[in-house]
Amino acid sequence: MSHQEISVPGATLVVETAGNGEPPLLLLHGLASNRTLWDFVWDDLAAGRRAIRYDLRGFGGSVAVSDAPFRHSKDLVGLLDALEIERCDILGISLGGSVALNFALDHPGRIRRLALISPGITAWEWSDDWRARWRTIVEAAQAGNICGARELWWDHPLFATARALPAVAEKLQETLQAYSGAIWAEGDCEEPAMPDLDRLPFLNVPTLLLTGAADLPDFRLIAELIEATAPDVQRIDYAGAGHMLNLERPENVSGEVIKFLA
């Protein structure tokens, strides 16, 4: 396993690589987390292929060196260029899923297969309930109470099923306590973008969509729209599971992803 820091325009990204074999598989984590969110499935996914995971800009050890607006999907282009990877498979969860989907729509020639777990989607119109809870977290962070913001995020219904599993709860707390809270305290510095919902009919890569039946309505609706609109989607929905499928159902996730990418 190797670690390195890679410079992309406006940021330095911390990257971890394991395994060998083509095409490479790149993993994108979710909000208020870092690359270790993949620990429960990492060894399985890195067996027999080159697997790459990194901290998104502003998370983990990856830092912005510029205040200029950016896009996570553009950072991904810079990362692949630096690693001399022309084409890869991508697996993303939640925020990482929205980044993966955005990248696939913008750069279809650079992705072979796409796997999404509980994905968000770029420029989504969030529900009133989601916005109200987000606003409370932001207010705490902007008042200087980052610990309180973390606690509010931890108590979010998004993680209800995950909190009920001790090993999963421990991993989530580990990644959450390591998060600076910057996106809450300082705002989201990503460039404005057109809604990817409007572009789903043009998603021309085979896509695996893994969802939990107990996930929140926003994410359930996003998944339903992807399944209904994108031309080549295989969806698996797990009864009793929530948002964090890679932690709640790691054997199912690694097995299905490996089979899909074979």
Buried (B, 14 or more C-beta within 10 A) or exposed (E): EEEEEBEBEBBBBBBBBBBEEEBBBBBBBBBBBBBBBBBBBBEBBBBEBBBBBBBBBBBBBBBBEEEEEBBBBBBBBBBBEBBEBEEBBBBBBBBBBBBBBBBBBBBEEBBBBBBBBBBBBBEBEEEEEBEEBBEBBBBBBBEEBBEBBBBBBBEBBBBBBBBEBEEBBEBBEBBBEBBBBBBBBBEEBBEEEEEBBEBBEEBBBBBBBBBBEBBBEBBBBBBEBBBEBBEEBEBBBBEEBBBBBBBBBBEBBBEBBBEBBE
